[in-house]
């Protein structure tokens, strides 16, 4: 996403780096080739959507575990 279009504000400093790392980790798990230059704008919507969906599933599962007291 272009810098001028960024609308989400992270509440925890340092979370940006962790989320970025998670993005690359999920892409690797799905077998999606990540861009070497770091620009995700040339990737297909299907691939970026799959990455985002899996990230959301992982974050929801983590929150559920924390709420359950694990």
N, C-alpha and C positions, 0 to 999 in steps of 0.2 A: 504494500500500500504506500502511496506517495505520502511524504511527510505532511503536506497541506491537508490531507484527507483524514488524518488520524483523529478519531473522536473519542476513543477509549482512554481513560486516565487510570493508570495503575496506582493502587493504594499502598502497595508495599514496595519500597525502594529495593532494587535488585531483582524484582520479579520479572522484569523484562528479559534479563539474561537467562533466567531459568525457563521462561516460556519459549524463548528462542531455541534453547537447547532441546526442549521437549518437541518442538516442531521438527527439528532435524532427526530426532530419535524416532518419532512416529513415521516420518517419511521413509526412513530406512527400514522400519518394520514392514511397511506396506510395499517396499520394493520400488518406491518412486524416486527417480533420479533428482537430486537437489541441484539447484543452479550453482555453478561454480563462482559466479560473480556476486551472489547474494541477492540478485534481483528476481523476485518471484513473479513478476508481471507477465513473463512470457510463458508461464506454465498454463496448462489447461484448467478450466474451471472444475472439471471433474476431479483432477488430482488435488487441487488446493482444497476443494470441498471435502474430499475424503480425509485429508490431513486434519482439517478443522474439526470434522465430526469425531474422529478418533481422539483428538485432544480433549474435546468436550466430554466424551465418555470417560476418559481417564480422570479428568478433574472431578466429575460428578461421583465416580466411584471412590475417589480419595475423600471427598467431603462426606459421603455416606459412611465410610469407615470411621472417620473422625467423630461423626455424630453418634455412631454406635458405641464409641468408647474404646476402639481398638488402638 
